[in-house]
Amino acid sequence: MNEAHLQLRRILDDVRDKTGLEVRLMGGKDNETAFTLEYCGEKIRAYLDGSGENTERSARLVAYLVANSDFKTIMPEKEDYLKNILLGEGGAWYVYRFMTKYNLPAGACYALELSCEKKISEILQHIERCITDTKDMAVAMDDTRIAVVKFKEEGQSPRDFAQFLNQSVYEELGLSVSVGFGCETGSFSEIAVSYHQAATAVRMSKLFGAKGEVHSYREYLLVKMLEEVPDLKLREYMEQFGTGDGSEVFEDEDMLSTAEEFLENSLNISETSRNLYMHRNTLMYRLDKIERITGLNIRKFSDAVTFRIITVLYKLLQR
């Protein structure tokens, strides 16, 4: 067996250890799937037990990993390696080698981003102490942001863990951090998507002055969809709503925060009044003023939805 075949055998052993896929280079069994591996300029016949769509998908994965393997590539230090993966750099093999090197568990995981303007190194050290007995990971992305990779645990939701981090940093270090979390992914190989979502949640929460310090990507799906629309089209949408110049509302911080609180409290006047420590008549006056300026009675659900969309459009156009 030549050197190329020995290297291929080592790659296939690595694939087996990580995925459980036993790839054979000799056929002859009943109910097997044959496929071709390309390595070092050679085309080599390989075989997997079983047949059908799932086995064919596994064969394509193995072929891709082999074709894109390069054991001569020097892997960066763990922190830089993880940052590259979270930012979506490198391909499937790049991620796979990281998973293998650091023996990451299979199964669902998700990413979080913590944002704070100071003492990032202290926050990172604290988080690392919190996750020291797990395969979870944390890395400073820059001077103001920390990324955390969390593998799913039964009984703990992403929001639960985000709130735990937020509270823990505050109690131990006296620092307030903004935490965004992305959606769960099926495996670490998709973690870049979840991290992008987490970072988007933090960014959007700042843009919209969101209440609280823990934010989910799902809260901003509508915003994210509209953000990808060209400004010219956003202005066209704004005009089509026919609310005239709403700047008197949207640029008045008190007026806008009143409206946002009212929407947040499910259009409940009594609850909004209590939360804002505002007399009921004052609240009613502001809601009436919003209707007079925009033509929208946000006491009605349909108008409240329209007002929310217009608010998003207006803020996106003011970026």
Salt bridges, closest charged atoms under 4 A:
GLU3 OE2 - ARG10 NH2 3.49
ASP13 OD1 - ARG9 NE 3.58
ASP13 OD1 - ARG16 NH1 3.40
ASP17 OD1 - ARG16 NH2 3.30
GLU32 OE1 - ARG24 NH2 3.00
GLU42 OE1 - HIS5 NE2 3.32
ASP49 OD1 - ARG24 NH2 2.83
ASP49 OD2 - LYS29 NZ 3.87
GLU53 OE2 - ARG57 NH2 3.06
GLU113 OE1 - ARG145 NH1 3.08
ASP136 OD2 - LYS150 NZ 2.88
ASP142 OD2 - ARG145 NE 2.78
GLU153 OE2 - LYS150 NZ 2.64
GLU184 OE1 - LYS152 NZ 3.63
GLU219 OE2 - ARG159 NH2 2.92
GLU227 OE2 - ARG203 NH1 2.61
GLU227 OE1 - LYS224 NZ 3.45
GLU227 OE2 - ARG319 NH1 3.76
ASP231 OD1 - ARG319 NH2 3.12
GLU236 OE2 - LYS233 NZ 3.33
GLU248 OE2 - LYS289 NZ 3.83
GLU260 OE2 - ARG308 NH1 3.40
GLU261 OE1 - LYS211 NZ 2.95
ASP288 OD1 - ARG299 NH2 2.53
GLU291 OE1 - ARG299 NH1 3.73
